[in-house]
Amino acid sequence: MPVSLGEWRVRIGTFMRRRRKEYDYHYFWRKLHNLMKKAKNAEPPKENNNPECNISRTGSSPDANRSPSNTTGQSASSYNVNLNTAQTGPSRDVNNGKGNASSPTLSQSDGPECDVSESGFPRDVNNPGHNDVSHSESSCAQNSGFSIEKETNPVPGITVVTFPVPQPCVEDELDNKDIAINLMSHEYTPKSAQISKTDKPEVDTSESHSHVPADVRGETDRINRDKEETSDSAPSGIEDQSLDLSPKHRIDATNNTDQRTSSIKEVAEYHDSPIYPVLGSGTTSGEADETKGNDCPDMTNILLLRSGDVEQNPGPNDKPGNLTDLELYLLADSMDPSDFRKVGLALGFNEAELSRFEKDQMGNTLYAIYKMLYEWRKRVCDSEAREALVVTLHRIKLVQLADSVQKGQVGDHIPSMTEKEIQLVAEEVKHYLAIHLCQIQADPLNSELVLEFKRIFTNLTLMEEDKGTKLKTPLLYDDLLRTKVNGTYPKRLLVEGEGGVGKTTFCAKIAWDWIHGKAYQDFKLVLVILLRKTEGKTVGEIVKSYLSDNNPVTAKQLDKHIFSNPDDVFLVLDGLDEFAVDLDSNQQVALITLNHLFKSGTVLITSRQWRSDEIRKNADLRKVFAFIAVEGFSAENLSSYITKFFHPDAASSEDLNRFISNNDVIRENMAPYPIYTAMLCIMWKEFDGERREAMSKLQTFSQLFNQMIDFLVDHHLSKHIPSSGIVEGKLGDHCSDIRPHLIYIGWIAFQGLLERRLVFTEEEFQSYPESIDVGCKVGVLTKEKKILPRRDRRNNPKSVVQSVQFPHKLFQEYLSGMYLASLYNTNRNEYDRLIANIIQEAVEYRYLLHFTSAQQKGVGLDIVSRLIALNQKRQPVRIGDGFIVDVAYESQDQAVAKSVADHLSTDSSKTLEINFNMQAHTVSGHTFIMNHRDVVRKV
Ligand SMILES: Nc1ncnc2c1ncn2[C@@H]1O[C@H](COP(=O)(O)OP(=O)(O)OP(=O)(O)O)[C@@H](O)[C@H]1O
């Protein structure tokens, strides 16, 4: 619960009465001043090579508790449709012999082998395009390609469907979004009303938050718009969505600009459980700092600080409390790397243990020291740790460090930022985010079509999970930071969503609102960090890279400022699933994610689901996180997006809207995802009548990608091939010239996925330099010039480096799938080796498996048989049947469907439950394979 200032004053009074000493600021300040002078004059400590270790060990439990991220399960709970399937046919003999490889390490050295001569691009079986396929497995190609033709239903079977619940629902009519509405708890009372709006600058279309009632106009009074925005006469839905979102509980943070101050607040930050009781209760892996917040003996300081009535650092803190994670972190940062072993030995570690710390942290001494200190702290009693560390540091003559630990002043050597510096940093961060984040690439494959944020941004449907029931209720964007979890405003928010549902764009929206003074104004800094680009850097280092060259603030100052002023900073970490680092690595961003650092600061993390399980499955983290799902566009917002996309061509937008509303599969499966809607808009715009007709046959994401890439290749060729080079009006030969490049790019894409890397260097393409060029021209790659910061230029002769990326991770996954499937024909051994490892991590590589299985029948069959085998072994990962059904659906091959149907019929559970949590895609998948099952329909 937020605590009012008045209440703080009462509490402070209580603590003041309990205090033993008189509070004398001048006395303490003089004392600190003298100590600092003394410290400066102190001789450098002499090294002691023979430390004796007196620290007694009390046992350790060092295991970082990394939740298994490799499991998933389609929720088998609940209601609605039961399709009881009776097994009639013999169980299919699935070939699972290849699915047993267990090595998780994938070779990254094997280049692609492109069987170019075998087939041209549009005709190749690996690219189930819209042209003829001269291959024995052509049925799949036809099914998964541009012209989609299904085989006839081989086994119609008996059909009896059960609807055991009061509200019958025919599976054809299942609408996930409606289901979501129905799932609204009846206890749910709208927190605020529907925002009636026109979510676009110029286009006259109304858009609404789906499922969100009534009006919150009254709240708009609180909006502090900047002048520019107020005078902007263009109506924008963004404005409507942009109320003052700052959490109302936040206490006005006292500026921490005094050069002398910081350490008390740093310590205080970690002892603030009375303010956020839920947050204070949780740490990861049962670590020992769990209850420190409540034990803090120096609560007076914290309360005084919180009250805003007093100087933040009234002098040395002679009772700095238990050693905090942040102190350990700053201590590691302050320590000379060459002291690592000396300190480690003195703390009781042996050489082997120290080497392990170094090795685990891959030579990063800061993290190795931190890890060592962290492990050491587990071995000693919490209340004795500070004293023990001080004694040890003194003994090995690290006097300054010992003193700073003793006084709770670790990190004070880094100058605090002045108010002016903080403001300048904020301005430059805003400038950076406005340019680099807040522009939407409306055409995922055309980096030139970048639209201003407010021109195209469209509201997304947000749902909040009730941790007890797992039911989701609608959440207003405006209530993002105002939603209470167990009566408390959460400081950690996990925003989950499928690929392309709009998570990154959602982060951009937060930045946009902060930049334009529409929300989050209680925060001096809103820092959006793309985790795919962090490369093990600290937050300060990342923010430093946002600043201009001549900004003198250092990364360390930024780090210190951020961690010392958690109330002033909103950290938005986008793409946990793209974060290459293990969460138990002790890297700063990982520590923040695990709630070890920046505990009282507000952090929003976005992720695809497979990785967010690392948070969900950790009992301690579950307590502190609020779980929010991004569900993409509602029907209304879809229509609004399309109108904005085609503006001012109202006829086209109406046509596409009509087309989507008449096409169940597209409406249910694709349109809620902004990225697929964007692709549909592009194709609709470019395609003529005949090709538009073909669009209506689209069933799967893979087909949509396939069409998109076909379209891009055609588009590229028509621009770059002189008309004299086109024989009989066909681009076929030229298309086949492009395919090897795409396969090669797919190989690089695949290597990147294995390393969770989405940004590449030009050098990585050096074996096929032409491919990068073709990829950029076609649109499946984008090059970005990056001007190196001045400090990095010393080590790099180039002042500008080129990074190469895919327009979106889903494109990287699609091209990886093309590469992997191509190996099936050209290098089966390599295919077997790679796919065996991928299957072991099936949940992470879900989209890759979808796209790969869609490439050709043999691959689809192979993948589902491996998945089935994996499920049957139940070791180490069990994926749900829904996962396999999804893969079968993407393959659009009847043989694959049959194989999965046989498996489901022989599986122990013969009842198909379609519940509210089931994705529309999975429901379509069940419908797809249903032809091969004998279904008993019970009413
Ligand atoms: N709210 C929105 N308004 C308009 N367009 C959007 C919106 N959200 C997403 N898009 C479009 O969809 C594309 C993909 O969205 P985004 O990158 O945010 O998805 P994501 O959930 O982060 O995907 P992934 O998990 O694969 O990284 C964007 O480039 C943009 O074109």
The ligand as a Gaussian input file, in Angstrom:
#p B3LYP/6-31G(d) Opt

LIG

0 1
 N        0.373000      -1.195000     -31.464000
 C        0.760000      -1.268000     -32.731000
 N        0.308000      -0.378000     -33.647000
 C        0.701000      -0.466000     -34.927000
 N        1.536000      -1.398000     -35.397000
 C        2.018000      -2.298000     -34.535000
 C        1.655000      -2.281000     -33.159000
 N        2.262000      -3.289000     -32.549000
 C        3.007000      -3.913000     -33.480000
 N        2.854000      -3.329000     -34.677000
 C        3.473000      -3.792000     -35.947000
 O        3.872000      -5.147000     -35.777000
 C        5.294000      -5.269000     -35.908000
 C        5.802000      -6.265000     -34.908000
 O        5.558000      -5.781000     -33.595000
 P        6.592000      -5.948000     -32.397000
 O        7.992000      -5.979000     -32.912000
 O        6.262000      -4.913000     -31.385000
 O        6.207000      -7.395000     -31.887000
 P        6.876000      -8.237000     -30.711000
 O        5.764000      -8.746000     -29.875000
 O        7.906000      -7.439000     -30.016000
 O        7.516000      -9.445000     -31.518000
 P        8.678000     -10.493000     -31.086000
 O        8.272000     -11.193000     -29.850000
 O        8.744000     -11.451000     -32.214000
 O        9.914000      -9.683000     -30.926000
 C        5.829000      -3.857000     -35.740000
 O        7.024000      -3.677000     -36.456000
 C        4.709000      -3.001000     -36.294000
 O        4.800000      -2.927000     -37.705000

